[in-house]
Amino acid sequence: MNRFGMKAGACLLLASALVGAPALAAGPDLKVKLEGNHRSNTTNAGWATLSDKTTVVPGDEILYSVLVSNDGDREARHASAVGPIPPGTTFILDTASRPHGVTVDYSLDGGKTFLAAPTLSVTGKDGKAQTLPAPAERYTTVRWVWDAPLAAGAKASVSYRVKVR
C-alpha cells in the first residue's frame, strides 16, 4: 500500500489513465449463476422454479442449473464452475451433466479436493482395509472444468440433481 491507501498495481493503472497511456485489457470476466427448480415427490406436477418461499419436504428433488458466461473480451482458460450439495440434501448419482469437452469431478470435503470417482477407505469385517466408492450422502460439491478455453462472450450451462433428506 502507498500513502494514498492504494496497492502499487492500482497506482500504475491510475497513472496510465491520467497520462493517456493505453488502458490494460479487461481480460476474461467469468460469471457463474446457480438456479434451482423443484419437483415434489407427493404430486405429479413438473418442475417449478425454486425460490425463498418454496417449501421442500423429504423425498423432493431439486434440479440445479449452473449458468456460466464469459462477459470479458478475452477467452477464459481453465474455466470451472462448482455446484454445492446443500446440507439436508443428497446428491443423486449420475445426474451431473457431462457436456463434450467438460470434465466433471466431485468433492467429499466441501471443495478442498476433487476426484472423478471419489472413494473411501474402510476396514472390512476381516480387519483389512478396503477402498469402496463413496456413497452419495458423502458428496458435498460438483465441479465442471472446461478442457478448452471459454471464448469471450460464450455461455454454457451444466446441471445436477439432489434429493431432500
C-alpha positions in Angstrom: 0.0 0.0 0.0 1.2 3.5 -0.7 0.5 6.7 1.2 -2.8 7.1 -0.7 -4.0 3.7 0.5 -3.7 2.1 -2.9 -1.8 -1.0 -4.0 1.1 -0.5 -6.4 -0.8 -2.0 -9.3 -3.8 0.3 -8.7 -1.4 3.3 -8.8 0.1 2.1 -12.1 -3.4 1.8 -13.7 -4.4 5.2 -12.4 -1.2 6.8 -13.6 -1.7 5.2 -17.1 -5.2 6.6 -17.3 -4.0 10.1 -16.2 -1.2 10.4 -18.8 -3.3 9.0 -21.7 -1.4 5.7 -22.0 -3.5 2.8 -23.3 -5.6 1.0 -20.6 -4.8 -2.6 -19.7 -7.0 -5.2 -21.4 -10.0 -6.2 -19.4 -9.4 -10.0 -20.0 -11.9 -12.7 -19.2 -14.8 -12.0 -16.9 -16.3 -15.3 -15.9 -19.7 -15.2 -14.2 -21.3 -18.2 -12.6 -25.0 -18.2 -11.5 -26.9 -21.0 -9.7 -30.6 -21.5 -10.4 -32.9 -24.2 -9.0 -36.1 -26.0 -9.9 -38.1 -28.1 -7.5 -40.2 -31.2 -8.1 -42.4 -32.5 -5.3 -42.5 -36.2 -4.5 -46.1 -36.0 -3.5 -47.7 -34.5 -6.7 -47.4 -35.3 -10.3 -46.6 -31.7 -11.1 -43.5 -31.0 -13.1 -40.5 -28.8 -12.3 -41.2 -25.4 -10.7 -38.8 -22.5 -10.1 -37.2 -22.7 -6.6 -37.5 -19.5 -4.6 -37.0 -18.4 -1.0 -40.7 -19.2 -0.4 -40.6 -22.7 -1.7 -41.2 -25.4 0.9 -39.5 -28.7 0.3 -40.0 -32.0 2.1 -38.0 -35.2 2.3 -38.1 -37.0 -1.0 -38.5 -33.9 -3.1 -35.9 -33.3 -5.8 -34.1 -30.1 -6.7 -32.5 -29.6 -10.2 -29.7 -27.1 -10.1 -28.5 -25.4 -13.2 -25.1 -23.7 -13.2 -25.0 -21.0 -15.8 -21.6 -19.8 -16.9 -20.8 -16.8 -19.1 -17.6 -15.2 -20.1 -18.5 -11.5 -20.3 -14.9 -10.4 -20.8 -13.1 -9.5 -24.0 -10.6 -12.5 -23.8 -11.0 -16.2 -23.6 -11.1 -17.8 -20.1 -8.6 -20.5 -19.7 -9.1 -23.3 -17.2 -12.7 -22.1 -16.7 -14.5 -24.0 -14.0 -17.8 -23.9 -12.1 -18.9 -25.6 -8.9 -22.3 -26.6 -7.6 -22.8 -27.2 -3.9 -24.7 -30.1 -2.4 -26.7 -28.2 0.3 -26.9 -29.6 3.8 -30.1 -31.6 4.2 -29.8 -32.9 0.6 -28.1 -35.9 -1.0 -26.6 -35.8 -4.5 -28.3 -38.1 -6.9 -25.5 -40.1 -8.6 -25.1 -39.9 -12.4 -27.2 -36.7 -12.7 -24.4 -34.2 -13.2 -24.5 -33.2 -16.9 -21.4 -34.1 -18.9 -21.1 -31.8 -21.9 -18.5 -32.6 -24.5 -15.2 -31.1 -23.6 -16.0 -30.6 -19.9 -14.5 -32.7 -17.1 -16.8 -33.5 -14.2 -15.5 -34.4 -10.7 -16.7 -34.4 -7.2 -15.7 -33.4 -3.7 -16.3 -35.1 -0.3 -14.7 -32.3 1.7 -16.5 -29.1 0.8 -14.5 -28.4 -2.3 -10.9 -28.8 -1.0 -10.2 -31.8 -3.2 -11.9 -33.3 -6.2 -11.9 -36.7 -7.9 -13.7 -38.2 -10.8 -14.8 -41.2 -8.7 -14.5 -40.5 -5.0 -13.7 -43.4 -2.7 -13.5 -44.1 1.0 -11.1 -46.4 2.8 -12.9 -48.6 5.3 -12.0 -51.5 7.5 -13.7 -54.7 6.3 -15.2 -57.4 8.6 -11.9 -59.3 8.1 -10.0 -56.3 9.6 -8.3 -55.5 6.2 -8.5 -52.0 4.6 -10.8 -51.7 1.6 -11.4 -48.9 -0.8 -15.0 -48.5 -1.8 -16.9 -46.0 -3.9 -18.1 -43.1 -1.7 -21.8 -43.1 -1.1 -23.9 -40.3 -2.5 -24.6 -39.0 1.0 -20.9 -38.0 1.3 -20.7 -35.8 -1.8 -20.5 -32.1 -1.0 -19.7 -30.4 -4.3 -19.8 -31.0 -8.1 -17.2 -29.3 -10.3 -17.0 -28.8 -14.1 -13.8 -27.9 -15.8 -13.7 -26.8 -19.4 -11.0 -28.6 -21.3 -10.7 -25.8 -23.9 -10.8 -22.0 -23.2 -14.2 -20.5 -22.9 -14.4 -17.9 -25.6 -15.2 -14.2 -24.9 -19.0 -13.9 -25.0 -19.5 -17.6 -24.6 -22.2 -19.1 -22.4 -22.6 -22.6 -21.0 -24.9 -24.4 -18.7 -24.4 -27.6 -16.6 -26.7 -29.2 -14.1 -27.2 -31.8 -11.3 -29.9 -33.0 -9.0 -30.2 -33.6 -5.3 -32.9 -35.2 -3.1 -34.1 -33.6 0.1 -33.4 -35.8 3.2 
